[in-house]
Amino acid sequence: MSTFLLVHGAWHTGRSWDRVVPLLESAGHRVLAPSLTGYGDKAHLLSPEVGLGTHIDDIASLLESEHDVVLVGHSYAGMVISGAADRAPERVARLVFLDAMVPEDGETAADVIPMTKQLIDNAVDGWRVPPLDGLFGVTDPEDVAWLRSMLSDQPVRCLTEPVRLADPAAKAIPRTHIHCVGGEPTGITRRAVPPGEPVRELPTGHDCMITMPAELAGLLLEAA
């Protein structure tokens, strides 16, 4: 049995994994899918002070009581799982970057995906970035309505704080990359994956946990 810790991306909540969680659990695994500070059941905590460090703290605190975790980060959460794994590499069995940002030490989300700078420049009230229409690749009307019901603004600080990756042990954690290859948004360039790190592909849009949950669950089980 593995423990999967699923970390949602910008604007989303832990509910975005609702179709994947039961599939992993039915295969005999334990699954955690929390909402980060400022989202879902923590939406009341959204403020200009919430940043990448806040979200790394969220996940690092969960790792303190876990072992052999398959740590999965979607999109922006690639930054989050990188920072959290650096805090507690002994707790993490594998990192899975799900169509995610993959940073180097000292980088911000804006460094990893430069188009993010436009979002920062146009932030509401100087600190809130509203969800983007059409970015997530969800087209079914019912799915779109469900997705919109969970989205919240993203604080600018999440995009401008650098991640610190200082522990050499974290670099030794095995990594898997899952790329969504159905209609990638223009202006976003995916970084090359280092040799030796497995890459899997899903023929769907960015929010594959909504559009292809069974296929995603299969790839996560394979990674574990």
SULSUL-V164174 format. One record per pair of residues at least 12 apart in sequence whose C-alpha atoms are under 7 Angstrom apart, sorted by the first residue. I is the first residue (numbers start at 0). J is the second residue. D is the distance in Angstrom with one decimal. If there is no record, write none. Layout:
BEGIN
i=I j=J d=D
i=I j=J d=D
END
This chain:
BEGIN
i=0 j=27 d=6.2
i=0 j=28 d=5.0
i=1 j=28 d=5.3
i=1 j=29 d=6.3
i=1 j=67 d=6.9
i=1 j=68 d=6.7
i=1 j=223 d=7.0
i=2 j=28 d=6.0
i=2 j=29 d=4.7
i=2 j=30 d=5.7
i=2 j=67 d=6.9
i=2 j=68 d=5.0
i=2 j=69 d=6.1
i=3 j=29 d=6.2
i=3 j=30 d=4.7
i=3 j=31 d=6.1
i=3 j=68 d=5.8
i=3 j=69 d=4.8
i=3 j=70 d=6.1
i=4 j=30 d=6.0
i=4 j=31 d=4.8
i=4 j=32 d=6.0
i=4 j=68 d=6.7
i=4 j=69 d=6.2
i=4 j=70 d=5.0
i=4 j=71 d=6.1
i=5 j=31 d=6.1
i=5 j=32 d=4.9
i=5 j=70 d=6.4
i=5 j=71 d=4.9
i=5 j=72 d=6.3
i=6 j=32 d=6.3
i=6 j=33 d=6.9
i=6 j=71 d=5.9
i=6 j=72 d=4.9
i=6 j=73 d=6.3
i=6 j=76 d=6.1
i=7 j=72 d=6.4
i=7 j=73 d=5.4
i=7 j=76 d=6.1
i=8 j=73 d=5.0
i=8 j=74 d=5.0
i=8 j=75 d=4.9
i=8 j=76 d=4.9
i=9 j=75 d=5.6
i=9 j=153 d=6.2
i=10 j=130 d=6.0
i=10 j=150 d=5.0
i=10 j=151 d=4.9
i=10 j=152 d=5.7
i=10 j=153 d=5.6
i=11 j=38 d=6.9
i=11 j=149 d=6.2
i=11 j=150 d=5.0
i=11 j=151 d=6.7
i=12 j=34 d=4.9
i=12 j=38 d=5.5
i=12 j=39 d=5.2
i=12 j=149 d=6.3
i=13 j=32 d=5.1
i=13 j=33 d=4.9
i=13 j=34 d=4.4
i=15 j=208 d=6.9
i=15 j=209 d=6.9
i=16 j=32 d=6.9
i=16 j=208 d=6.0
i=18 j=208 d=6.9
i=18 j=209 d=6.8
i=18 j=212 d=5.9
i=19 j=208 d=6.4
i=19 j=212 d=5.3
i=19 j=213 d=6.9
i=19 j=216 d=5.9
i=22 j=216 d=6.4
i=23 j=216 d=6.3
i=35 j=54 d=5.9
i=35 j=57 d=6.5
i=36 j=54 d=6.4
i=38 j=151 d=6.4
i=39 j=149 d=6.8
i=46 j=154 d=7.0
i=47 j=126 d=5.8
i=47 j=154 d=5.9
i=47 j=156 d=6.9
i=49 j=154 d=6.4
i=49 j=156 d=6.5
i=49 j=157 d=7.0
i=50 j=154 d=6.6
i=50 j=156 d=4.4
i=50 j=157 d=4.0
i=50 j=160 d=6.7
i=51 j=79 d=6.7
i=51 j=156 d=6.7
i=51 j=157 d=4.3
i=51 j=160 d=5.9
i=54 j=79 d=6.3
i=55 j=79 d=5.1
i=55 j=82 d=5.9
i=55 j=83 d=5.2
i=58 j=83 d=6.1
i=59 j=83 d=4.9
i=59 j=86 d=6.7
i=62 j=90 d=6.4
i=65 j=90 d=6.4
i=66 j=90 d=4.7
i=66 j=91 d=6.7
i=67 j=90 d=5.5
i=67 j=91 d=5.2
i=67 j=92 d=4.6
i=68 j=90 d=6.2
i=68 j=91 d=4.7
i=68 j=92 d=5.2
i=68 j=93 d=6.8
i=69 j=91 d=6.3
i=69 j=92 d=5.6
i=69 j=93 d=4.9
i=69 j=94 d=6.1
i=69 j=223 d=6.5
i=70 j=91 d=6.7
i=70 j=93 d=6.2
i=70 j=94 d=5.0
i=70 j=95 d=6.1
i=71 j=94 d=6.0
i=71 j=95 d=4.6
i=71 j=96 d=6.1
i=71 j=97 d=6.8
i=72 j=95 d=6.3
i=72 j=96 d=5.4
i=72 j=97 d=5.8
i=72 j=99 d=6.6
i=73 j=96 d=6.4
i=73 j=97 d=4.6
i=73 j=98 d=6.0
i=73 j=99 d=5.2
i=74 j=97 d=6.4
i=74 j=98 d=5.4
i=74 j=99 d=3.7
i=74 j=100 d=5.7
i=75 j=99 d=6.1
i=75 j=100 d=5.8
i=76 j=99 d=6.7
i=77 j=96 d=5.8
i=77 j=99 d=4.9
i=77 j=100 d=4.7
i=77 j=101 d=5.6
i=78 j=100 d=6.1
i=78 j=101 d=6.5
i=78 j=102 d=6.3
i=78 j=162 d=6.9
i=82 j=162 d=6.0
i=82 j=163 d=6.3
i=82 j=164 d=6.3
i=84 j=169 d=6.2
i=85 j=164 d=5.7
i=85 j=165 d=6.8
i=85 j=166 d=5.7
i=85 j=169 d=5.2
i=88 j=168 d=6.1
i=88 j=169 d=5.0
i=92 j=172 d=6.6
i=93 j=172 d=5.8
i=93 j=173 d=5.0
i=93 j=174 d=5.7
i=94 j=172 d=6.9
i=94 j=173 d=6.3
i=94 j=174 d=4.8
i=94 j=175 d=6.3
i=95 j=174 d=5.8
i=95 j=175 d=4.8
i=95 j=176 d=5.7
i=96 j=175 d=6.3
i=96 j=176 d=4.8
i=96 j=177 d=6.2
i=97 j=176 d=6.1
i=97 j=177 d=4.8
i=97 j=178 d=6.4
i=98 j=177 d=5.8
i=98 j=178 d=4.7
i=98 j=179 d=5.9
i=98 j=205 d=6.8
i=104 j=162 d=6.1
i=104 j=163 d=5.2
i=104 j=164 d=4.8
i=105 j=161 d=5.0
i=105 j=162 d=5.3
i=105 j=163 d=5.5
i=106 j=161 d=4.9
i=106 j=162 d=5.8
i=107 j=158 d=6.1
i=107 j=159 d=5.4
i=107 j=160 d=5.6
i=107 j=161 d=4.3
i=107 j=162 d=6.3
i=108 j=158 d=4.8
i=108 j=159 d=6.5
i=109 j=158 d=5.9
i=109 j=159 d=6.5
i=112 j=187 d=6.5
i=114 j=186 d=6.5
i=119 j=155 d=6.0
i=126 j=154 d=5.5
i=126 j=155 d=4.9
i=127 j=152 d=5.8
i=127 j=153 d=5.7
i=127 j=154 d=4.8
i=127 j=155 d=6.0
i=128 j=152 d=5.3
i=128 j=153 d=4.9
i=128 j=154 d=6.2
i=128 j=155 d=6.6
i=129 j=152 d=4.5
i=129 j=153 d=6.4
i=130 j=150 d=6.8
i=130 j=151 d=6.8
i=130 j=152 d=6.0
i=134 j=184 d=6.5
i=135 j=204 d=6.2
i=135 j=205 d=4.8
i=135 j=206 d=5.2
i=136 j=204 d=4.0
i=136 j=205 d=5.5
i=136 j=206 d=6.2
i=137 j=204 d=6.8
i=137 j=206 d=6.7
i=137 j=210 d=6.6
i=174 j=196 d=5.9
i=175 j=196 d=6.0
i=175 j=197 d=5.1
i=175 j=198 d=6.1
i=175 j=222 d=6.8
i=176 j=197 d=6.2
i=176 j=198 d=4.7
i=176 j=199 d=6.2
i=177 j=198 d=5.8
i=177 j=199 d=4.7
i=177 j=200 d=5.5
i=178 j=199 d=6.2
i=178 j=200 d=4.8
i=178 j=201 d=6.2
i=179 j=200 d=5.8
i=179 j=201 d=4.9
i=179 j=202 d=6.0
i=179 j=203 d=5.6
i=179 j=204 d=5.8
i=179 j=205 d=5.7
i=180 j=200 d=6.5
i=180 j=201 d=6.0
i=180 j=202 d=5.0
i=180 j=203 d=5.9
i=180 j=204 d=6.7
i=181 j=202 d=4.9
i=181 j=203 d=4.1
i=181 j=204 d=4.9
i=182 j=204 d=6.0
i=183 j=204 d=6.8
END
